[in-house]
Structures are given as structure tokens and as C-alpha cells.
Amino acid sequence: MTAAVESLPKDHRQIGRALAPLRHRQSIGTAMVILSSVAIAVVPSFARLAYDGGSNVMSVITLRCLLTVGMTWILMVSLGQTLWIVRKSLIVSCVAGVSYAVMLFGFLGAVKYIPVNMVILIYFSHPLLVGVAAALLGDGAMNMRMMMAFTAAFAGLGLAIGFSLSALNATGLCLAALGAVTCVFVIVGSARAMRQAGGLAVAFYMMVSATITLALLFPFMSVFALPQTVAGWVGFAGVAIGSTIGTLAFLCAFPIVGSVRATMISNVEPLLGIVFAVLVLGETISAMQMSGIAMVLAAVISTGPIGTKPDGTDGDKSVDRGSDRQSPEADIRSDTTLLSSPAQLHQAHG
């Protein structure tokens, strides 16, 4: 094997060595998306437990955002990073934070009015919307193969979740749809903010903006209510911890794998949500739902090798830093901005 490698032209061997760290980073990015999917998948079921235990939507999501701010700051300090980011990224991050607050209110608010399965189906239509939005804005590839994969995945979700029309509630439907639409603004906006800033810095300012937004709206929309039962506290903690880990992992991952690819991989979230609904809420999985799960997994696999777009390139334009395709070494350098210091980012984009 060594002899075969050494027999390759020198340029080929150099490219192979240069691409090795890039492939490793793609694997890390994919692992973070999967971690995010697992963490976020538990949130709807835990939210239902929190509400049944005496809490309410605004109390849950406001404290959840406050916890995320603290955890992000601690993580940044432990990694030796500062809070400095360029003005443009700061503005985009804050706008995305307002959208994030609305997204949380829609997603977790809908759980009070319609079944968790219905919320999951509507909310997780956002990968389709993100793919279309990214293509329209020039931030990602959206060819026919990817469109077919997204469509198949959404159809599979319909089978996997299996809802009853008799369970429809107009308020719940509108809230779930609101969560899906605003999620597009969060993902696309975050991707643009990360063109000139690290993922954690963007996440920090986004969560600060979301927390302030919810705090200002709180007196007009709700009263503070903590859970009154053990199960309610379990749900309350599950929402806070699960969504915090999920959000941070996702925001740090898609500068590596690309926003379109990351949202495609995250289609496993509702499937995992079904599993947690079975474990936590005692729901069952039918043969039709199993066939839907198979469709979604097939759609995810059909998008190509992990961490690549269907055309074989890595990531998306949102992390290409405005340049044409360069050498493998340049690609590796551009991908290291995930947790870069502000000075390094300024040099990289200067």
C-alpha cells in the first residue's frame, strides 16, 4: 500500500495529504450535526412534559435562551475567544436572534395545541425552505437531485409522522408554520453572519438578541410559571439542555458542511423525535411510519458523501468566503474559521 502511494505523482500525494485534515473536519462537522439532531429531537416531548407540569411557553423559552447565553459565554472563555465580531456580522446575528425568538415561540408553542407528531411534520418542512432560500440567495447548490431528495424526505416525514385531520387546531398549525418559516431566516442569516465571524460568537449575539426580545415581550404575553411536578421539571430541564446543545452544535457545524447539507442531514431530527415520543410519551410506531423513516434515510443518503454537495464540492458558498475554488490547502485554511480568533478572522478576510 505504501509503495502504491509513493508511486503516485508528487503533486497527487501532496493533495492527498492536504485533503486529509479537510476530510477529518468534514467528519467532525457531520458528527456535530448528528449531535444537534439528537439533542433537538427530545425538545418537543420534553416541552409537553413541562406544560403538563404547570409551566408555559414563554417561561420555558425565555429561561432556555438565557441558559444558552451563559453556556456560550463559558465555552468562549474556556477556548480563549473574545466577543469581538465585525459590525455587519453583529447586525445580522442580532436580527437572526429576533427570528430565533419567534421560531422558538412558534415551534414550542404549537405543542400546546396540536399533537407533537403534527408539530414535527410542519416545523421540519424548513429544510426544504432553507434549500430553496439558499439557492435563491446564491448561498448553496440546489440542483434537481437535491430537490428530489428534499421532496422525498418531506414525503417520508408525512408517512413517518402519520397525523389525523381530526386533531387539527388553527392556532397550533399557524404557530408550527411560523416556527418553520422563521427557522429559514435563522439558518440563512447565521450562515451569512459566519462569513466574517466564528460560529460561537455569532451564536452568542444571536442568543443575547433572542433573550432580550423574549424578555421585552414577556410582560405582555404571559406570566412566569415554573413546573409544579417532577415530570414537569424533567421536561423543563430537557428543553433547556437539549435545545441549547442542539443549537450550538448546529451553528458550529454548518460552516463546515454547508447550510444546505446540514439541514438535509438534520432531517433525522423528526425521526429521532418519534423515537423519543415513544419512550417519553408512550406513542407507538406503525408499519406506515416505518416506511416513512426508510424514505427519509434513503433521501439523506442520496444527497452524496457526508459533508459534500451533490456536485462533489465541500460545504456551500456561504463559507467559501467569496472566493473561487482554490487549492486544498486554501480550503483547509478557510474551514478553520469555525473557532478562529477575531484577529485571525480579520486577516483571513482582509
ZAMARGU-4260 file (C-alpha; in steps of 0.2 Angstrom, whole numbers, plus 5000, padded with zeros to 4 digits):
<rodrens>
0) 5000/5000/5000 | 5014/5012/5004 | 5023/5008/4988 | 5007/5011/4978 | 5005/5028/4987
5) 5023/5033/4984 | 5022/5028/4966 | 5009/5042/4963 | 5015/5059/4956 | 5022/5070/4970
10) 5008/5083/4967 | 4995/5070/4969 | 5002/5064/4986 | 5003/5082/4992 | 4985/5085/4988
15) 4980/5069/4997 | 4990/5075/5012 | 4982/5092/5011 | 4964/5085/5010 | 4966/5073/5025
20) 4963/5087/5038 | 4949/5093/5027 | 4940/5076/5027 | 4943/5075/5046 | 4934/5092/5048
25) 4920/5086/5037 | 4918/5071/5048 | 4918/5082/5064 | 4905/5094/5056 | 4894/5079/5052
30) 4896/5072/5069 | 4890/5089/5076 | 4875/5090/5065 | 4870/5072/5071 | 4873/5078/5090
35) 4862/5093/5086 | 4849/5082/5079 | 4848/5070/5094 | 4848/5085/5106 | 4834/5094/5097
40) 4824/5079/5094 | 4820/5077/5113 | 4813/5095/5114 | 4795/5093/5109 | 4792/5079/5120
45) 4800/5087/5135 | 4791/5103/5131 | 4774/5094/5133 | 4780/5087/5150 | 4784/5105/5155
50) 4767/5112/5150 | 4758/5097/5158 | 4768/5100/5174 | 4762/5118/5176 | 4774/5129/5166
55) 4771/5139/5150 | 4778/5143/5133 | 4786/5160/5137 | 4794/5154/5154 | 4802/5139/5145
60) 4809/5148/5130 | 4815/5163/5139 | 4825/5154/5153 | 4831/5142/5139 | 4838/5157/5129
65) 4846/5164/5145 | 4854/5147/5149 | 4861/5147/5131 | 4869/5164/5133 | 4878/5158/5149
70) 4884/5142/5141 | 4890/5150/5125 | 4900/5163/5135 | 4908/5150/5146 | 4913/5140/5131
75) 4920/5155/5123 | 4930/5160/5138 | 4937/5142/5140 | 4943/5142/5122 | 4951/5159/5124
80) 4940/5169/5112 | 4934/5186/5113 | 4916/5193/5109 | 4923/5205/5095 | 4915/5202/5078
85) 4913/5214/5063 | 4899/5226/5063 | 4890/5218/5049 | 4890/5201/5057 | 4884/5208/5073
90) 4869/5216/5065 | 4865/5200/5055 | 4867/5190/5071 | 4855/5201/5081 | 4842/5201/5068
95) 4844/5182/5067 | 4841/5182/5086 | 4825/5190/5085 | 4820/5177/5072 | 4826/5164/5083
100) 4815/5170/5097 | 4799/5170/5086 | 4805/5152/5080 | 4805/5145/5097 | 4788/5153/5101
105) 4781/5145/5086 | 4789/5128/5087 | 4787/5125/5106 | 4770/5135/5107 | 4762/5124/5094
110) 4765/5109/5106 | 4751/5115/5117 | 4738/5115/5104 | 4742/5100/5092 | 4750/5083/5093
115) 4769/5083/5094 | 4769/5072/5078 | 4759/5086/5069 | 4771/5100/5075 | 4786/5090/5069
120) 4779/5087/5052 | 4775/5106/5049 | 4791/5113/5058 | 4803/5101/5049 | 4797/5107/5032
125) 4811/5120/5035 | 4825/5110/5026 | 4815/5112/5010 | 4813/5130/5013 | 4831/5133/5018
130) 4837/5124/5002 | 4826/5135/4991 | 4831/5151/5000 | 4850/5147/5000 | 4849/5143/4981
135) 4839/5159/4978 | 4852/5169/4988 | 4867/5161/4980 | 4872/5153/4996 | 4871/5135/4991
140) 4868/5122/4977 | 4851/5116/4974 | 4851/5105/4958 | 4837/5093/4953 | 4845/5079/4963
145) 4845/5089/4979 | 4827/5095/4976 | 4821/5077/4973 | 4830/5072/4989 | 4822/5086/4999
150) 4805/5082/4992 | 4807/5063/4995 | 4812/5067/5013 | 4797/5078/5016 | 4785/5064/5009
155) 4794/5052/5020 | 4791/5063/5035 | 4772/5063/5031 | 4772/5044/5032 | 4783/5043/5047
160) 4773/5055/5057 | 4756/5050/5052 | 4744/5063/5058 | 4725/5063/5059 | 4715/5078/5051
165) 4703/5077/5066 | 4717/5083/5078 | 4720/5100/5068 | 4719/5116/5078 | 4721/5133/5068
170) 4732/5141/5082 | 4743/5126/5083 | 4745/5125/5064 | 4749/5143/5062 | 4762/5143/5076
175) 4771/5127/5069 | 4771/5136/5052 | 4778/5152/5060 | 4792/5141/5068 | 4796/5133/5051
180) 4797/5150/5041 | 4807/5159/5054 | 4819/5145/5055 | 4824/5149/5037 | 4829/5166/5042
185) 4839/5160/5057 | 4849/5147/5047 | 4852/5158/5031 | 4856/5173/5042 | 4868/5164/5053
190) 4877/5157/5038 | 4879/5175/5031 | 4885/5181/5048 | 4898/5167/5049 | 4906/5173/5033
195) 4916/5185/5044 | 4914/5178/5061 | 4916/5162/5071 | 4901/5151/5075 | 4902/5153/5094
200) 4902/5172/5093 | 4888/5173/5081 | 4878/5161/5092 | 4882/5172/5107 | 4875/5188/5100
205) 4860/5179/5092 | 4855/5171/5109 | 4858/5188/5118 | 4846/5196/5105 | 4833/5182/5107
210) 4834/5183/5126 | 4831/5202/5125 | 4817/5200/5113 | 4808/5187/5124 | 4811/5197/5140
215) 4803/5213/5132 | 4788/5203/5126 | 4786/5193/5142 | 4775/5205/5152 | 4763/5207/5138
220) 4761/5189/5133 | 4762/5178/5149 | 4766/5176/5167 | 4781/5167/5174 | 4777/5149/5179
225) 4789/5136/5184 | 4784/5117/5184 | 4774/5110/5199 | 4778/5092/5196 | 4794/5081/5195
230) 4790/5076/5177 | 4787/5095/5173 | 4804/5099/5179 | 4812/5085/5169 | 4803/5092/5154
235) 4809/5110/5158 | 4827/5104/5160 | 4826/5093/5145 | 4820/5108/5134 | 4834/5120/5141
240) 4848/5107/5139 | 4843/5099/5123 | 4839/5114/5113 | 4855/5123/5120 | 4867/5109/5115
245) 4857/5107/5098 | 4858/5125/5093 | 4877/5127/5097 | 4882/5111/5089 | 4872/5115/5073
250) 4878/5133/5072 | 4896/5127/5074 | 4894/5113/5061 | 4886/5121/5046 | 4901/5132/5042
255) 4910/5115/5039 | 4897/5105/5030 | 4887/5119/5022 | 4869/5125/5027 | 4860/5115/5014
260) 4869/5099/5018 | 4867/5102/5037 | 4849/5104/5035 | 4847/5089/5024 | 4856/5078/5037
265) 4845/5086/5051 | 4830/5078/5043 | 4834/5064/5055 | 4828/5075/5069 | 4810/5071/5067
270) 4813/5053/5066 | 4823/5053/5082 | 4808/5064/5089 | 4797/5049/5085 | 4808/5038/5095
275) 4808/5050/5110 | 4789/5052/5109 | 4788/5033/5110 | 4799/5032/5125 | 4793/5048/5134
280) 4775/5050/5129 | 4771/5031/5126 | 4767/5033/5107 | 4768/5019/5095 | 4776/5017/5078
285) 4765/5009/5064 | 4771/5000/5048 | 4767/5016/5038 | 4778/5026/5049 | 4792/5014/5047
290) 4791/5015/5029 | 4792/5034/5030 | 4808/5033/5041 | 4816/5022/5027 | 4811/5035/5014
295) 4819/5049/5024 | 4835/5039/5027 | 4836/5035/5009 | 4834/5053/5004 | 4848/5059/5016
300) 4860/5045/5009 | 4856/5050/4991 | 4862/5068/4993 | 4880/5061/4992 | 4895/5058/5003
305) 4894/5066/5020 | 4900/5084/5020 | 4899/5086/5001 | 4886/5093/4989 | 4879/5083/4976
310) 4891/5090/4963 | 4906/5084/4974 | 4911/5101/4982 | 4913/5103/5000 | 4901/5115/5010
315) 4892/5129/5002 | 4895/5146/4996 | 4891/5154/5012 | 4908/5148/5019 | 4918/5150/5003
320) 4922/5167/5009 | 4918/5175/4992 | 4932/5167/4983 | 4933/5154/4969 | 4939/5136/4971
325) 4957/5136/4977 | 4969/5124/4982 | 4966/5110/4995 | 4977/5120/5007 | 4967/5135/5005
330) 4951/5126/5008 | 4958/5119/5024 | 4963/5137/5029 | 4946/5143/5025 | 4937/5130/5035
335) 4947/5134/5051 | 4937/5150/5054 | 4925/5140/5064 | 4933/5144/5081 | 4945/5157/5075
340) 4950/5172/5085 | 4944/5189/5078 | 4962/5194/5073 | 4964/5178/5063 | 4947/5181/5055
345) 4951/5199/5051 | 4967/5193/5042 | 4958/5179/5033 | 4945/5191/5026 | 4956/5206/5024
</rodrens>
